[in-house]
Amino acid sequence: MKTLIINIKELLQVRDSSVLKVSGAEMAVLPTIKNAYLVIQNDLISDFGSMEDLPEDLNPEKCIDADGKIVLPAWCDSHTHLVYAGNREQEFVDRINGMTYEEIANRGGGILNSAQKLNETAEEEIYNQSKVRLEEIMHLGTGAVEIKSGYGLTLAGELKILRIIKQLSKEYPITIKATFLGAHAFPLEFAANRKGYIDLIINEMLPEIVENNLADFIDVFCETGYFTVAETEQIMEAGIQFGLNPKIHVNQFNSIGGIQAAVKHNALSVDHLEIMKPDDFEALRKTETMPVALPSCSYFLGISYTPAREMIAKGLPLALATDFNPGSTPSGNMNFVVSTACIKMKMSPEEAINAATLNGAYAMGISETHGSITIGKKANLIITKPISSYYQLPYAFGSNLIETVIIEGEILA
């Protein structure tokens, strides 16, 4: 099946195949072609260029006229928890009434609340709830997504989530990466026996998950009141022995050395980073670890935003993701994430788009196949409505400016 898109007002994120991420000042550069065409062959990008150079013998089965419209790679959301049961809307009201995220967690809310709901809900029902969320984010332009476990906190519960993620991956064309986050919190029954829960993660959960090929990565919530740096390192090391590369939650509320531990273990990404100290920036320099900011989490909880300007000024790369979850970010809308990064983190539109496409793909280990307009990469595309420029994408933060989403060469109905 050959599809031709013609008269593209501007084709964004045009890259050579050797570019897998951008850092520092490079993040402000977004290569584009104006008045462009693009050819899709089955599920891959096979050609693109200026309309002046459009070959005459293409003979496509389908032709799309994108006159006045922008075309860019679909968003790559490298941090979500979208498989969960129910919601935590009552906690939302509790925070409005003055309670903090930490206070809610200390009374048994937060992650433990979601874990209880998940373990009480049938697998089929959770799958049905989760597929609605997945379909929603696909129609909002997300073409690749990482989904974490972590709302089970039992062997049965964690396996349930990871099986659902695997089933979603089979049923939908979107690329899905699965992350095992058993170390999301300590269950109440292990509150006085932290070692016992870590032993459960390492000796029972990990072998079962790997044997059934249910995860690509391992994650730990390294934070005051959750997992210490030493505990995080122990779990990371066990995951690495089982072939799971780390992607670590760090520096959401405190800087306790989690970034340094993650870098030491060659983590693919470190995510959150709302609180950064000088040595945290330094630890990330000249590494292969991708910092990931989650601005809609900061928006929803009313906490600090990742200091993007300082990161970029120090030559670091940065990715953007949603953190889609029931407690701190009940939204998987990457368009809002891009807008919020521009509005609250003072990223330029070019930087934000790079962070949400190419660098987001890198943070999932898929930038060889996703995240840019490159011959041979997946045909995952957003076609906007007619707009004045791509600046309008973050500027009109409350508007849905997407007209068509193409994932793996197929137009979403």
C-alpha positions in Angstrom: 0.0 0.0 0.0 1.5 3.3 -1.1 0.2 6.6 0.3 1.3 10.0 -1.0 0.8 13.2 1.0 1.2 16.4 -1.1 1.2 20.2 -0.7 2.4 19.9 2.9 2.7 23.5 4.2 5.7 22.5 6.3 7.1 19.0 7.1 8.7 19.0 10.5 11.5 17.0 12.1 13.3 16.0 8.9 16.4 14.0 10.0 19.2 11.9 8.8 19.1 8.3 10.2 22.2 8.9 12.3 20.5 11.5 14.5 19.0 9.6 17.5 18.7 12.5 20.0 19.5 16.2 20.3 21.1 18.0 23.2 21.7 21.5 24.4 21.7 24.2 21.7 20.8 21.5 19.1 17.3 21.3 20.7 16.4 24.7 19.3 17.0 23.5 15.7 14.0 21.8 14.0 14.8 20.9 10.4 11.8 21.4 8.1 10.8 21.4 4.5 8.2 23.9 3.2 5.8 22.9 0.5 6.7 19.3 0.8 5.5 15.8 -0.1 5.9 12.5 1.8 5.5 8.9 0.6 4.4 6.0 2.8 5.1 2.5 1.7 3.1 0.1 3.9 4.1 1.1 7.4 7.3 3.0 6.6 8.3 6.4 5.3 9.8 5.7 1.9 10.5 9.2 0.5 9.9 12.9 1.1 11.1 16.2 -0.3 10.0 19.5 -1.8 7.0 19.5 -4.1 9.3 20.8 -6.8 11.1 17.5 -6.8 7.9 15.3 -6.6 8.5 12.2 -8.8 6.0 11.7 -11.6 5.8 7.9 -11.5 4.7 7.3 -7.9 1.3 5.8 -8.7 0.0 5.8 -5.1 -3.1 3.9 -4.0 -4.1 6.9 -1.8 -3.3 10.6 -2.1 -3.8 13.1 0.7 -3.8 16.8 0.0 -2.3 18.6 3.0 -2.6 22.1 1.6 -2.2 24.6 4.5 -1.4 21.8 7.0 1.6 20.9 9.0 2.9 17.3 9.1 5.1 16.1 11.9 6.1 12.8 13.6 3.5 11.4 16.0 4.3 12.1 19.7 6.5 9.6 21.6 5.3 9.4 25.2 8.0 7.7 27.2 6.4 7.7 30.6 2.9 6.6 31.5 1.0 4.4 33.9 -2.2 4.2 31.8 -3.2 0.6 32.9 -5.1 1.2 36.2 -8.5 0.6 37.7 -11.0 3.3 38.5 -9.8 6.8 39.4 -8.7 8.9 42.3 -11.0 11.9 41.8 -11.7 12.1 45.6 -8.0 12.8 46.2 -8.2 15.5 43.6 -10.8 17.2 45.8 -8.8 16.5 48.9 -5.9 18.4 47.5 -8.2 21.3 46.5 -9.2 21.3 50.2 -5.6 21.6 51.4 -4.1 18.2 51.7 -0.7 17.5 50.0 0.2 14.6 47.8 2.4 13.3 50.6 -0.3 13.6 53.3 -2.7 11.7 51.1 -0.1 9.0 50.5 0.6 8.7 54.3 -3.0 8.0 55.1 -3.1 5.0 52.6 -4.1 7.0 49.6 -2.1 7.6 46.4 -0.4 4.6 45.0 -1.7 2.3 47.7 -5.2 3.4 46.9 -4.7 2.5 43.2 -3.1 -0.8 44.1 -6.1 -1.8 46.2 -8.5 -1.0 43.4 -6.5 -2.8 40.8 -6.2 -6.0 42.9 -9.9 -6.0 43.5 -10.8 -5.5 39.8 -11.0 -8.3 37.2 -8.3 -8.3 34.5 -10.9 -8.0 31.7 -12.4 -4.9 33.2 -9.0 -3.2 33.6 -8.2 -4.1 30.0 -11.5 -2.5 28.9 -10.8 0.7 30.9 -7.2 0.9 29.7 -7.9 0.4 26.0 -10.2 3.4 26.1 -7.3 5.5 27.4 -5.0 4.1 24.8 -7.4 4.9 22.0 -7.8 8.4 23.3 -4.0 9.1 23.3 -3.6 7.7 19.8 -6.3 10.0 18.5 -4.4 12.9 20.3 -1.3 12.1 18.2 0.7 9.6 20.3 2.3 7.0 18.1 4.5 5.2 20.6 4.1 4.9 24.4 5.8 3.3 27.4 3.4 1.9 30.0 4.5 1.0 33.6 3.2 -1.5 36.1 3.4 -0.5 39.7 -0.3 -0.5 40.8 -0.3 -4.1 41.8 2.4 -4.3 44.4 1.8 -8.1 44.6 3.0 -10.8 42.3 -0.5 -11.4 40.9 -1.2 -7.7 40.6 2.0 -6.8 38.8 1.6 -9.7 36.4 -2.0 -8.7 35.7 -0.9 -5.2 34.6 2.0 -6.5 32.5 -0.3 -9.0 30.8 -2.7 -6.2 29.9 0.1 -4.1 28.5 1.1 -7.1 26.4 -2.5 -7.6 25.2 -2.8 -3.9 24.3 0.4 -4.2 22.3 -1.0 -7.1 20.3 -4.4 -5.5 19.7 -3.3 -2.0 18.6 -0.9 -0.8 15.9 0.9 1.6 18.3 4.4 0.6 19.6 4.2 -0.1 23.3 7.1 -0.6 25.6 6.4 -2.2 29.0 8.2 -1.3 32.3 8.1 -3.3 35.5 7.6 -0.9 38.4 7.0 -3.2 41.3 9.1 -0.8 43.3 6.5 2.0 43.2 5.7 2.0 46.9 5.9 -0.4 49.9 2.6 -2.2 50.5 1.1 -1.7 53.9 1.9 -5.3 54.9 5.6 -4.7 54.3 5.7 -1.3 56.0 7.9 -2.8 58.7 9.6 -5.2 56.5 11.1 -3.3 53.6 13.7 -6.0 52.9 10.9 -8.6 52.6 9.2 -6.6 49.8 12.4 -6.0 48.0 13.2 -9.8 48.2 9.7 -10.4 46.8 10.5 -8.1 43.8 13.9 -9.6 43.1 13.3 -13.3 43.9 9.6 -13.8 42.8 8.4 -11.0 40.6 11.4 -10.5 38.3 11.9 -14.2 37.4 8.3 -14.6 36.5 8.1 -11.4 34.5 11.2 -12.2 32.5 10.3 -15.8 31.9 7.0 -14.6 30.4 8.6 -11.8 28.4 6.4 -9.2 30.0 8.7 -6.2 30.4 11.4 -4.2 28.5 12.6 -2.1 31.4 12.7 -1.9 35.2 11.8 1.2 37.2 12.0 2.3 40.9 10.5 5.3 42.6 13.6 6.7 44.3 12.3 9.3 46.7 12.1 10.2 50.3 9.4 8.0 51.9 9.6 5.5 49.1 12.8 3.7 48.0 16.2 4.8 49.2 19.2 5.1 46.9 20.7 1.9 48.2 17.4 0.0 47.7 17.0 1.5 44.2 20.5 0.3 43.3 19.8 -3.2 44.6 16.7 -3.4 42.5 18.3 -1.9 39.4 21.2 -4.4 39.6 18.8 -7.3 39.9 16.8 -6.0 36.9 20.0 -5.6 34.8 21.0 -9.2 35.6 17.6 -10.2 34.2 18.2 -8.1 31.0 16.0 -5.1 31.9 17.5 -1.7 31.4 16.6 0.8 34.2 14.3 3.9 33.7 14.1 5.6 37.1 11.7 8.0 38.9 14.0 10.5 40.6 14.0 14.1 42.1 10.2 14.6 42.1 10.1 16.1 45.6 13.7 15.8 46.8 17.3 15.3 45.5 18.7 12.4 47.3 21.3 11.0 44.9 19.0 9.0 42.6 20.3 10.6 39.4 23.9 9.6 40.3 22.8 6.0 41.0 20.8 5.8 37.8 23.7 7.1 35.7 26.1 4.7 37.4 23.9 1.9 36.2 23.6 3.3 32.7 19.8 4.0 33.0 18.1 4.8 29.7 16.2 7.7 31.4 15.7 9.5 34.6 12.2 10.9 34.9 10.6 13.8 36.8 13.6 16.0 37.8 11.5 18.8 39.4 14.1 19.3 42.1 17.6 19.7 40.7 20.9 20.5 42.5 24.2 21.5 40.8 25.7 18.1 41.1 22.6 16.5 39.6 23.1 18.5 36.4 26.8 17.6 36.4 26.0 13.9 36.9 24.0 13.9 33.6 26.6 15.6 31.5 28.3 13.4 28.8 26.2 10.4 29.6 23.7 8.3 27.5 20.9 8.8 30.0 18.0 10.9 28.8 16.4 13.3 31.3 12.6 13.3 31.0 10.3 16.1 32.2 6.6 15.6 33.1 5.2 19.1 33.0 1.5 18.1 33.3 2.3 16.4 36.6 3.7 19.7 37.9 0.6 21.4 36.6 -1.8 19.0 38.3 0.0 18.8 41.6 1.1 22.5 41.7 4.7 21.6 42.3 7.9 22.9 40.7 8.6 22.4 37.0 11.7 20.7 35.6 14.3 23.5 35.1 14.5 23.0 31.3 16.3 26.2 30.5 19.1 25.4 32.9 19.4 21.8 31.5 19.6 23.0 27.9 22.0 25.7 28.8 24.3 23.1 30.3 24.2 21.1 27.1 21.9 18.4 28.2 19.1 16.7 26.2 15.5 16.6 27.5 12.5 14.6 26.6 8.8 15.3 27.4 6.2 12.8 28.5 2.8 12.8 30.1 3.1 10.6 33.3 -0.5 9.6 32.5 -1.8 8.1 35.8 -4.9 8.3 38.1 -3.3 10.3 40.9 -0.9 13.0 39.7 -1.6 13.3 36.0 -5.0 11.9 34.8 -4.2 13.0 31.2 -2.3 11.5 28.3 -2.5 14.5 26.1 0.9 15.2 24.7 -0.3 18.3 23.0 -1.0 19.8 26.4 2.5 18.6 27.6 4.1 20.4 24.7 2.1 23.6 25.4 2.9 23.5 29.1 6.6 23.0 28.4 6.6 26.2 26.4 4.4 28.2 28.7 5.7 27.1 32.1 9.2 25.8 31.4 10.0 28.4 28.7 11.0 25.9 26.1 10.8 27.1 22.5 8.3 25.3 20.2 11.3 23.8 18.4 12.8 22.5 21.7 9.4 21.1 22.9 8.7 19.3 19.6 12.2 17.8 19.6 11.7 16.7 23.2 8.3 15.1 22.5 9.3 13.3 19.3 13.0 12.3 18.7 14.1 12.6 22.4 11.0 10.8 23.6 11.7 8.0 21.2 15.3 7.8 22.6 13.9 7.5 26.1 12.1 4.4 25.0 15.0 2.9 23.1 13.2 3.3 19.7 14.8 6.4 18.1 16.2 4.2 15.3 12.6 3.6 14.2 10.5 6.4 15.6 10.5 10.1 16.4 11.5 11.8 13.1 10.8 12.1 9.4 13.4 9.7 8.2 13.4 7.2 5.3 12.9 3.7 6.7 11.3 4.9 10.0 7.7 4.1 11.0 5.1 6.1 9.2 3.7 7.6 12.4 2.4 11.1 11.5 0.3 13.9 12.7 -1.5 16.0 10.0 -2.8 19.2 11.5 -5.8 21.2 10.5 -4.9 24.3 8.4 -2.9 26.5 10.7 -0.7 29.6 10.3 2.5 27.9 11.6 3.6 25.2 13.9 3.9 27.8 16.6 0.2 27.5 16.9 0.4 24.0 18.3 1.7 25.1 21.7 0.1 28.6 21.5 -3.5 27.4 21.1 -3.2 25.2 24.2 -6.9 24.5 24.5 -7.6 23.6 20.9 -7.4 20.3 19.2 -5.5 21.2 16.0 -5.0 17.6 14.8 -7.0 16.6 11.7 -5.5 13.2 10.9 -3.3 10.7 12.8 -1.4 8.0 10.9 0.1 5.1 12.9 2.3 2.5 11.1 0.9 3.7 7.8 -2.8 3.4 8.7 -5.1 6.4 9.1 -6.9 6.2 12.5 -10.7 6.1 12.0 
